[in-house]
């Protein structure tokens, strides 16, 4: 890639991470090295099984955060999560700057940013100084204005209707 761009997939609809993973599979199919870092996600999902079979895709996920949702976390759990997220982001930055990846996907980093569970300066400094050829994808609801301003693409996925509103929980192989 000659010039890598910054994408944001945001909104309240289902499919932000799915769109990013679709881009990862497309890029891997063209021989690009893809590194996906998943923030605020520690449950096993179906796409992890598929991506493990694609040698061009590497995935780094958070470990047990101690609570299913951030609003259930204690201050101590949030601090552990923040430290872990910063280390994960640093690993992605190092891989990018060392030329080990062509596409870096920061899945749910927008939520981590909005909840102060990742260092703002670390992320924004990286986005402004990223390697020229690196493609970066950020996902999550409600991107901060400073993140949106740095992006070349901002795609909003809007919920029109969702089964969860009718009490249908996430289904294995479809939503997780």
N, CA and C atoms as a LAMMPS dump frame, in Angstrom:
ITEM: TIMESTEP
0
ITEM: NUMBER OF ATOMS
528
ITEM: BOX BOUNDS ff ff ff
-5.0000000000000000e+02 5.0000000000000000e+02
-5.0000000000000000e+02 5.0000000000000000e+02
-5.0000000000000000e+02 5.0000000000000000e+02
ITEM: ATOMS id mol type element x y z
1 1 1 N 0.845 -1.181 0
2 1 2 C 0 0 0
3 1 3 C 0.888 1.241 0
4 2 1 N 0.534 2.194 -0.828
5 2 2 C 1.327 3.417 -0.875
6 2 3 C 0.952 4.355 0.26
7 3 1 N -0.34 4.652 0.399
8 3 2 C -0.791 5.556 1.451
9 3 3 C -1.864 4.861 2.256
10 4 1 N -1.588 4.646 3.523
11 4 2 C -2.576 4.048 4.403
12 4 3 C -3.485 5.117 4.976
13 5 1 N -4.742 4.782 5.135
14 5 2 C -5.735 5.728 5.629
15 5 3 C -6.274 5.279 6.985
16 6 1 N -7.021 6.164 7.613
17 6 2 C -7.641 5.883 8.913
18 6 3 C -9.15 5.786 8.708
19 7 1 N -9.724 4.682 9.184
20 7 2 C -11.162 4.437 9.083
21 7 3 C -11.763 4.466 10.488
22 8 1 N -12.994 4.946 10.579
23 8 2 C -13.788 4.792 11.801
24 8 3 C -15.107 4.149 11.404
25 9 1 N -15.43 3.036 12.079
26 9 2 C -16.74 2.407 11.943
27 9 3 C -17.445 2.648 13.273
28 10 1 N -18.494 3.472 13.241
29 10 2 C -19.144 3.88 14.485
30 10 3 C -20.658 3.742 14.358
31 11 1 N -21.357 4.096 15.425
32 11 2 C -22.807 4.091 15.426
33 11 3 C -23.379 3.103 16.42
34 12 1 N -24.712 3.105 16.505
35 12 2 C -25.393 2.249 17.481
36 12 3 C -25.872 0.937 16.867
37 13 1 N -25.534 0.705 15.617
38 13 2 C -25.985 -0.507 14.942
39 13 3 C -25.02 -1.667 15.068
40 14 1 N -25.54 -2.865 14.8
41 14 2 C -24.742 -4.092 14.81
42 14 3 C -23.9 -4.137 13.543
43 15 1 N -22.624 -4.477 13.693
44 15 2 C -21.825 -4.7 12.502
45 15 3 C -20.533 -3.922 12.391
46 16 1 N -20.199 -3.129 13.382
47 16 2 C -18.947 -2.353 13.323
48 16 3 C -17.735 -3.279 13.333
49 17 1 N -17.694 -4.176 14.29
50 17 2 C -16.583 -5.137 14.359
51 17 3 C -16.63 -6.089 13.17
52 18 1 N -17.834 -6.471 12.764
53 18 2 C -17.988 -7.364 11.622
54 18 3 C -17.424 -6.719 10.358
55 19 1 N -17.685 -5.433 10.162
56 19 2 C -17.14 -4.723 8.998
57 19 3 C -15.616 -4.693 9.052
58 20 1 N -15.07 -4.447 10.233
59 20 2 C -13.61 -4.411 10.38
60 20 3 C -13.004 -5.784 10.098
61 21 1 N -13.66 -6.828 10.569
62 21 2 C -13.157 -8.188 10.332
63 21 3 C -13.275 -8.544 8.847
64 22 1 N -14.329 -8.085 8.207
65 22 2 C -14.45 -8.282 6.766
66 22 3 C -13.303 -7.626 6.014
67 23 1 N -12.935 -6.419 6.422
68 23 2 C -11.791 -5.746 5.813
69 23 3 C -10.514 -6.539 6.077
70 24 1 N -10.381 -7.09 7.278
71 24 2 C -9.197 -7.89 7.623
72 24 3 C -9.074 -9.101 6.71
73 25 1 N -10.182 -9.787 6.484
74 25 2 C -10.171 -10.973 5.621
75 25 3 C -9.831 -10.57 4.187
76 26 1 N -10.404 -9.469 3.72
77 26 2 C -10.108 -8.979 2.37
78 26 3 C -8.622 -8.646 2.243
79 27 1 N -8.084 -7.923 3.219
80 27 2 C -6.664 -7.539 3.183
81 27 3 C -5.765 -8.775 3.223
82 28 1 N -6.103 -9.725 4.095
83 28 2 C -5.309 -10.961 4.191
84 28 3 C -5.336 -11.717 2.869
85 29 1 N -6.473 -11.697 2.192
86 29 2 C -6.596 -12.352 0.898
87 29 3 C -5.679 -11.756 -0.159
88 30 1 N -5.273 -10.525 0.053
89 30 2 C -4.338 -9.849 -0.855
90 30 3 C -2.906 -9.897 -0.333
91 31 1 N -2.705 -10.671 0.742
92 31 2 C -1.351 -10.854 1.261
93 31 3 C -0.902 -9.837 2.288
94 32 1 N -1.806 -8.952 2.727
95 32 2 C -1.439 -7.974 3.75
96 32 3 C -1.402 -8.631 5.124
97 33 1 N -0.496 -8.169 5.963
98 33 2 C -0.421 -8.639 7.35
99 33 3 C -1.356 -7.767 8.187
100 34 1 N -2.255 -8.418 8.903
101 34 2 C -3.287 -7.728 9.673
102 34 3 C -3.111 -8.047 11.15
103 35 1 N -3.192 -7.012 11.98
104 35 2 C -3.128 -7.177 13.433
105 35 3 C -4.396 -6.562 14
106 36 1 N -5.194 -7.384 14.668
107 36 2 C -6.442 -6.935 15.285
108 36 3 C -6.243 -6.912 16.793
109 37 1 N -6.517 -5.765 17.396
110 37 2 C -6.484 -5.648 18.853
111 37 3 C -7.916 -5.387 19.299
112 38 1 N -8.428 -6.262 20.151
113 38 2 C -9.8 -6.136 20.626
114 38 3 C -9.814 -5.624 22.06
115 39 1 N -10.319 -4.41 22.212
116 39 2 C -10.46 -3.77 23.514
117 39 3 C -11.842 -4.096 24.076
118 40 1 N -11.93 -4.223 25.397
119 40 2 C -13.202 -4.448 26.091
120 40 3 C -13.91 -5.726 25.661
121 41 1 N -13.179 -6.661 25.11
122 41 2 C -13.769 -7.939 24.703
123 41 3 C -12.905 -9.049 25.262
124 42 1 N -13.528 -9.927 26.04
125 42 2 C -12.762 -11.062 26.549
126 42 3 C -13.498 -12.384 26.375
127 43 1 N -14.678 -12.348 25.754
128 43 2 C -15.386 -13.613 25.531
129 43 3 C -14.98 -14.199 24.185
130 44 1 N -15.044 -15.508 24.096
131 44 2 C -14.7 -16.204 22.856
132 44 3 C -15.846 -16.024 21.858
133 45 1 N -15.5 -15.609 20.655
134 45 2 C -16.504 -15.431 19.616
135 45 3 C -16.116 -16.245 18.386
136 46 1 N -17.094 -16.535 17.549
137 46 2 C -16.895 -17.428 16.412
138 46 3 C -15.843 -16.983 15.421
139 47 1 N -15.732 -15.667 15.199
140 47 2 C -14.766 -15.205 14.203
141 47 3 C -13.328 -15.499 14.606
142 48 1 N -13.075 -15.672 15.897
143 48 2 C -11.716 -15.996 16.355
144 48 3 C -11.265 -17.345 15.81
145 49 1 N -12.196 -18.29 15.729
146 49 2 C -11.879 -19.623 15.202
147 49 3 C -11.483 -19.509 13.731
148 50 1 N -12.264 -18.76 12.97
149 50 2 C -11.968 -18.591 11.542
150 50 3 C -10.664 -17.839 11.325
151 51 1 N -10.474 -16.751 12.052
152 51 2 C -9.267 -15.94 11.846
153 51 3 C -8.001 -16.681 12.244
154 52 1 N -8.11 -17.611 13.179
155 52 2 C -6.936 -18.398 13.584
156 52 3 C -6.415 -19.255 12.432
157 53 1 N -7.264 -19.495 11.435
158 53 2 C -6.877 -20.309 10.277
159 53 3 C -6.248 -19.479 9.157
160 54 1 N -6.201 -18.164 9.341
161 54 2 C -5.65 -17.273 8.315
162 54 3 C -4.308 -16.755 8.82
163 55 1 N -3.209 -17.238 8.26
164 55 2 C -1.889 -16.892 8.806
165 55 3 C -1.546 -15.405 8.753
166 56 1 N -2.179 -14.649 7.86
167 56 2 C -1.879 -13.217 7.762
168 56 3 C -2.564 -12.385 8.842
169 57 1 N -3.456 -12.999 9.612
170 57 2 C -4.202 -12.264 10.643
171 57 3 C -3.758 -12.707 12.031
172 58 1 N -3.385 -11.731 12.853
173 58 2 C -3.062 -11.972 14.269
174 58 3 C -4.064 -11.204 15.111
175 59 1 N -4.45 -11.785 16.243
176 59 2 C -5.433 -11.153 17.122
177 59 3 C -4.877 -11.085 18.536
178 60 1 N -5.033 -9.924 19.157
179 60 2 C -4.677 -9.716 20.562
180 60 3 C -5.931 -9.253 21.274
181 61 1 N -6.282 -9.958 22.346
182 61 2 C -7.498 -9.627 23.091
183 61 3 C -7.171 -9.386 24.543
184 62 1 N -8.045 -8.648 25.199
185 62 2 C -7.915 -8.448 26.625
186 62 3 C -8.158 -9.74 27.379
187 63 1 N -7.652 -9.782 28.577
188 63 2 C -7.869 -10.936 29.443
189 63 3 C -9.067 -10.656 30.33
190 64 1 N -9.308 -11.495 31.285
191 64 2 C -10.455 -11.372 32.181
192 64 3 C -10.444 -10.019 32.877
193 65 1 N -11.469 -9.227 32.6
194 65 2 C -11.571 -7.895 33.206
195 65 3 C -12.233 -7.936 34.582
196 66 1 N -12.815 -9.064 34.941
197 66 2 C -13.423 -9.193 36.258
198 66 3 C -14.891 -8.808 36.306
199 67 1 N -15.436 -8.302 35.204
200 67 2 C -16.85 -7.945 35.133
201 67 3 C -17.265 -7.988 33.669
202 68 1 N -18.523 -8.316 33.432
203 68 2 C -18.999 -8.432 32.055
204 68 3 C -19.09 -7.072 31.362
205 69 1 N -19.432 -6.034 32.111
206 69 2 C -19.618 -4.707 31.532
207 69 3 C -18.848 -3.671 32.338
208 70 1 N -18.442 -2.61 31.672
209 70 2 C -17.627 -1.584 32.343
210 70 3 C -18.373 -0.935 33.501
211 71 1 N -19.687 -0.78 33.388
212 71 2 C -20.424 -0.143 34.481
213 71 3 C -20.509 -1.037 35.716
214 72 1 N -20.132 -2.308 35.567
215 72 2 C -20.101 -3.218 36.712
216 72 3 C -18.714 -3.292 37.346
217 73 1 N -17.719 -2.678 36.721
218 73 2 C -16.339 -2.758 37.212
219 73 3 C -16.115 -1.853 38.412
220 74 1 N -15.295 -2.348 39.315
221 74 2 C -14.836 -1.511 40.422
222 74 3 C -13.748 -0.582 39.882
223 75 1 N -13.368 0.414 40.663
224 75 2 C -12.279 1.31 40.249
225 75 3 C -10.991 0.529 40.029
226 76 1 N -10.756 -0.476 40.864
227 76 2 C -9.55 -1.3 40.734
228 76 3 C -9.581 -2.104 39.425
229 77 1 N -10.73 -2.654 39.081
230 77 2 C -10.861 -3.401 37.827
231 77 3 C -10.682 -2.477 36.619
232 78 1 N -11.22 -1.265 36.701
233 78 2 C -11.054 -0.299 35.61
234 78 3 C -9.586 0.065 35.426
235 79 1 N -8.877 0.231 36.515
236 79 2 C -7.451 0.563 36.415
237 79 3 C -6.672 -0.593 35.79
238 80 1 N -6.989 -1.814 36.187
239 80 2 C -6.349 -2.997 35.591
240 80 3 C -6.638 -3.046 34.087
241 81 1 N -7.869 -2.783 33.731
242 81 2 C -8.291 -2.77 32.335
243 81 3 C -7.539 -1.683 31.563
244 82 1 N -7.443 -0.487 32.139
245 82 2 C -6.747 0.627 31.485
246 82 3 C -5.282 0.29 31.237
247 83 1 N -4.622 -0.268 32.244
248 83 2 C -3.213 -0.643 32.093
249 83 3 C -3.05 -1.706 31.007
250 84 1 N -3.937 -2.681 31.005
251 84 2 C -3.892 -3.743 29.999
252 84 3 C -4.118 -3.173 28.596
253 85 1 N -5.094 -2.285 28.462
254 85 2 C -5.371 -1.679 27.158
255 85 3 C -4.189 -0.859 26.654
256 86 1 N -3.551 -0.115 27.538
257 86 2 C -2.387 0.676 27.126
258 86 3 C -1.262 -0.228 26.642
259 87 1 N -1.058 -1.352 27.315
260 87 2 C -0.019 -2.299 26.88
261 87 3 C -0.375 -2.913 25.527
262 88 1 N -1.65 -3.233 25.338
263 88 2 C -2.092 -3.785 24.058
264 88 3 C -1.867 -2.772 22.939
265 89 1 N -2.24 -1.517 23.188
266 89 2 C -2.046 -0.475 22.183
267 89 3 C -0.562 -0.286 21.882
268 90 1 N 0.264 -0.311 22.909
269 90 2 C 1.717 -0.182 22.695
270 90 3 C 2.247 -1.321 21.828
271 91 1 N 1.722 -2.534 22.019
272 91 2 C 2.138 -3.662 21.17
273 91 3 C 1.767 -3.412 19.707
274 92 1 N 0.58 -2.872 19.498
275 92 2 C 0.152 -2.549 18.137
276 92 3 C 1.008 -1.462 17.514
277 93 1 N 1.317 -0.44 18.292
278 93 2 C 2.161 0.659 17.811
279 93 3 C 3.544 0.142 17.447
280 94 1 N 4.108 -0.693 18.306
281 94 2 C 5.438 -1.257 18.04
282 94 3 C 5.427 -2.092 16.766
283 95 1 N 4.423 -2.951 16.619
284 95 2 C 4.321 -3.783 15.412
285 95 3 C 4.193 -2.912 14.166
286 96 1 N 3.407 -1.844 14.264
287 96 2 C 3.218 -0.944 13.121
288 96 3 C 4.511 -0.22 12.773
289 97 1 N 5.153 0.315 13.772
290 97 2 C 6.38 1.093 13.524
291 97 3 C 7.539 0.214 13.07
292 98 1 N 7.504 -1.068 13.415
293 98 2 C 8.545 -2.002 12.974
294 98 3 C 8.225 -2.626 11.617
295 99 1 N 7.117 -2.214 11.017
296 99 2 C 6.747 -2.729 9.7
297 99 3 C 6.233 -4.154 9.703
298 100 1 N 5.789 -4.636 10.861
299 100 2 C 5.3 -6.015 10.965
300 100 3 C 3.854 -6.173 10.513
301 101 1 N 3.132 -5.059 10.368
302 101 2 C 1.728 -5.119 9.952
303 101 3 C 1.45 -4.068 8.883
304 102 1 N 0.484 -4.39 8.027
305 102 2 C 0.021 -3.463 6.992
306 102 3 C -1.305 -2.825 7.385
307 103 1 N -2.104 -3.581 8.143
308 103 2 C -3.426 -3.133 8.573
309 103 3 C -3.522 -3.364 10.077
310 104 1 N -3.864 -2.312 10.813
311 104 2 C -4.033 -2.403 12.263
312 104 3 C -5.48 -2.07 12.59
313 105 1 N -6.175 -3.028 13.185
314 105 2 C -7.574 -2.834 13.57
315 105 3 C -7.642 -2.711 15.081
316 106 1 N -8.178 -1.586 15.534
317 106 2 C -8.333 -1.313 16.965
318 106 3 C -9.828 -1.404 17.275
319 107 1 N -10.267 -2.627 17.519
320 107 2 C -11.683 -2.933 17.701
321 107 3 C -12.157 -2.476 19.076
322 108 1 N -13.187 -1.659 19.097
323 108 2 C -13.775 -1.071 20.313
324 108 3 C -12.826 -0.114 21.036
325 109 1 N -11.818 0.387 20.331
326 109 2 C -10.93 1.37 20.957
327 109 3 C -11.672 2.681 21.217
328 110 1 N -12.691 2.975 20.419
329 110 2 C -13.449 4.209 20.633
330 110 3 C -14.164 4.161 21.978
331 111 1 N -14.755 3.023 22.311
332 111 2 C -15.402 2.88 23.622
333 111 3 C -14.375 2.99 24.739
334 112 1 N -13.237 2.322 24.569
335 112 2 C -12.179 2.4 25.586
336 112 3 C -11.704 3.842 25.752
337 113 1 N -11.589 4.567 24.657
338 113 2 C -11.172 5.976 24.68
339 113 3 C -12.207 6.814 25.434
340 114 1 N -13.483 6.636 25.086
341 114 2 C -14.551 7.418 25.709
342 114 3 C -14.683 7.148 27.201
343 115 1 N -14.322 5.938 27.623
344 115 2 C -14.416 5.559 29.041
345 115 3 C -13.102 5.778 29.787
346 116 1 N -12.144 6.419 29.138
347 116 2 C -10.807 6.648 29.718
348 116 3 C -10.124 5.343 30.106
349 117 1 N -10.342 4.311 29.303
350 117 2 C -9.72 3.015 29.551
351 117 3 C -8.576 2.746 28.579
352 118 1 N -8.148 3.8 27.895
353 118 2 C -6.936 3.772 27.08
354 118 3 C -6.401 5.209 27.088
355 119 1 N -5.099 5.34 27.063
356 119 2 C -4.46 6.654 27.128
357 119 3 C -4.77 7.468 25.865
358 120 1 N -5.426 8.608 26.048
359 120 2 C -5.824 9.445 24.917
360 120 3 C -4.621 9.916 24.11
361 121 1 N -3.616 10.403 24.793
362 121 2 C -2.432 10.945 24.113
363 121 3 C -1.696 9.851 23.345
364 122 1 N -1.589 8.681 23.935
365 122 2 C -0.921 7.564 23.266
366 122 3 C -1.613 7.256 21.934
367 123 1 N -2.938 7.199 21.949
368 123 2 C -3.684 6.885 20.73
369 123 3 C -3.599 8.021 19.715
370 124 1 N -3.868 9.25 20.137
371 124 2 C -3.88 10.355 19.176
372 124 3 C -2.485 10.642 18.627
373 125 1 N -1.466 10.535 19.451
374 125 2 C -0.095 10.719 18.947
375 125 3 C 0.234 9.663 17.9
376 126 1 N -0.167 8.426 18.16
377 126 2 C 0.079 7.362 17.189
378 126 3 C -0.641 7.649 15.873
379 127 1 N -1.903 8.051 15.949
380 127 2 C -2.665 8.296 14.722
381 127 3 C -2.062 9.427 13.892
382 128 1 N -1.465 10.401 14.547
383 128 2 C -0.867 11.52 13.802
384 128 3 C 0.542 11.213 13.305
385 129 1 N 1.171 10.164 13.845
386 129 2 C 2.549 9.835 13.434
387 129 3 C 2.67 8.412 12.886
388 130 1 N 1.556 7.783 12.576
389 130 2 C 1.584 6.391 12.102
390 130 3 C 2.431 6.28 10.838
391 131 1 N 2.976 5.096 10.586
392 131 2 C 3.69 4.905 9.324
393 131 3 C 2.779 5.237 8.135
394 132 1 N 3.345 5.879 7.137
395 132 2 C 2.565 6.378 5.994
396 132 3 C 1.732 5.304 5.301
397 133 1 N 2.256 4.102 5.184
398 133 2 C 1.55 3.052 4.442
399 133 3 C 0.579 2.242 5.306
400 134 1 N 0.527 2.499 6.599
401 134 2 C -0.316 1.715 7.513
402 134 3 C -1.782 2.118 7.4
403 135 1 N -2.648 1.131 7.227
404 135 2 C -4.095 1.33 7.256
405 135 3 C -4.546 1.066 8.689
406 136 1 N -5.338 1.972 9.273
407 136 2 C -5.792 1.829 10.66
408 136 3 C -7.311 1.913 10.69
409 137 1 N -7.932 0.972 11.399
410 137 2 C -9.381 0.943 11.542
411 137 3 C -9.709 0.999 13.025
412 138 1 N -10.578 1.946 13.395
413 138 2 C -11.053 2.088 14.771
414 138 3 C -12.547 1.796 14.769
415 139 1 N -13.023 1.047 15.757
416 139 2 C -14.459 0.789 15.844
417 139 3 C -14.981 1.214 17.208
418 140 1 N -16.288 1.451 17.255
419 140 2 C -16.967 1.777 18.502
420 140 3 C -17.992 2.878 18.296
421 141 1 N -18.867 3.019 19.257
422 141 2 C -19.902 4.055 19.189
423 141 3 C -19.314 5.428 19.494
424 142 1 N -19.934 6.455 18.985
425 142 2 C -19.684 7.851 19.36
426 142 3 C -18.214 8.251 19.404
427 143 1 N -17.546 8.323 18.271
428 143 2 C -16.14 8.74 18.299
429 143 3 C -16.004 10.183 18.784
430 144 1 N -14.996 10.425 19.596
431 144 2 C -14.698 11.785 20.047
432 144 3 C -14.374 12.638 18.824
433 145 1 N -14.708 13.922 18.86
434 145 2 C -14.456 14.791 17.703
435 145 3 C -13.008 14.766 17.217
436 146 1 N -12.059 14.676 18.146
437 146 2 C -10.653 14.672 17.735
438 146 3 C -10.291 13.396 16.972
439 147 1 N -10.927 12.276 17.306
440 147 2 C -10.678 11.038 16.555
441 147 3 C -11.321 11.128 15.171
442 148 1 N -12.554 11.593 15.115
443 148 2 C -13.247 11.725 13.828
444 148 3 C -12.49 12.67 12.898
445 149 1 N -11.915 13.724 13.451
446 149 2 C -11.172 14.692 12.632
447 149 3 C -9.928 14.069 12.001
448 150 1 N -9.345 13.074 12.635
449 150 2 C -8.137 12.426 12.117
450 150 3 C -8.444 11.377 11.051
451 151 1 N -9.692 10.953 10.978
452 151 2 C -10.064 9.847 10.088
453 151 3 C -10.265 10.314 8.65
454 152 1 N -9.937 9.419 7.732
455 152 2 C -10.212 9.646 6.317
456 152 3 C -11.597 9.122 5.949
457 153 1 N -12.023 8.062 6.626
458 153 2 C -13.357 7.496 6.466
459 153 3 C -14.037 7.543 7.827
460 154 1 N -15.296 7.954 7.862
461 154 2 C -16.129 7.764 9.045
462 154 3 C -17.431 7.155 8.53
463 155 1 N -17.657 5.901 8.867
464 155 2 C -18.857 5.186 8.435
465 155 3 C -19.715 4.902 9.655
466 156 1 N -20.965 5.364 9.596
467 156 2 C -21.88 5.159 10.715
468 156 3 C -22.814 3.995 10.409
469 157 1 N -22.891 3.079 11.343
470 157 2 C -23.8 1.947 11.235
471 157 3 C -24.943 2.223 12.204
472 158 1 N -26.12 2.438 11.64
473 158 2 C -27.263 2.883 12.428
474 158 3 C -28.234 1.736 12.676
475 159 1 N -28.67 1.637 13.924
476 159 2 C -29.675 0.626 14.267
477 159 3 C -31.05 1.138 13.84
478 160 1 N -31.711 0.35 13.041
479 160 2 C -33.105 0.617 12.686
480 160 3 C -33.994 -0.294 13.532
481 161 1 N -33.565 -1.554 13.628
482 161 2 C -34.313 -2.567 14.365
483 161 3 C -33.304 -3.609 14.824
484 162 1 N -33.495 -4.144 16.016
485 162 2 C -32.555 -5.151 16.529
486 162 3 C -33.318 -6.142 17.402
487 163 1 N -33.058 -7.446 17.251
488 163 2 C -33.768 -8.465 18.035
489 163 3 C -33.583 -8.319 19.548
490 164 1 N -32.47 -7.729 19.984
491 164 2 C -32.231 -7.542 21.417
492 164 3 C -33.362 -6.723 22.041
493 165 1 N -33.917 -5.787 21.268
494 165 2 C -35.015 -4.952 21.771
495 165 3 C -36.267 -5.772 22.061
496 166 1 N -36.343 -6.971 21.495
497 166 2 C -37.471 -7.874 21.728
498 166 3 C -37.107 -8.967 22.725
499 167 1 N -35.955 -8.81 23.37
500 167 2 C -35.528 -9.77 24.377
501 167 3 C -34.752 -10.959 23.839
502 168 1 N -34.399 -10.944 22.566
503 168 2 C -33.627 -12.044 21.988
504 168 3 C -32.149 -11.792 22.257
505 169 1 N -31.532 -12.721 22.962
506 169 2 C -30.118 -12.581 23.325
507 169 3 C -29.219 -12.94 22.141
508 170 1 N -27.944 -12.566 22.255
509 170 2 C -26.958 -12.865 21.212
510 170 3 C -26.921 -14.367 20.95
511 171 1 N -26.924 -14.726 19.669
512 171 2 C -26.945 -16.128 19.269
513 171 3 C -25.566 -16.561 18.789
514 172 1 N -25.164 -17.741 19.23
515 172 2 C -23.855 -18.291 18.879
516 172 3 C -23.751 -18.46 17.362
517 173 1 N -22.671 -17.938 16.803
518 173 2 C -22.444 -18.053 15.371
519 173 3 C -23.066 -16.938 14.549
520 174 1 N -23.934 -16.144 15.144
521 174 2 C -24.557 -15.022 14.437
522 174 3 C -24.089 -13.704 15.049
523 175 1 N -24.348 -13.511 16.33
524 175 2 C -23.883 -12.297 17.004
525 175 3 C -22.593 -12.515 17.789
526 176 1 N -22.241 -13.767 18.064
527 176 2 C -20.977 -13.998 18.792
528 176 3 C -20.339 -15.318 18.421
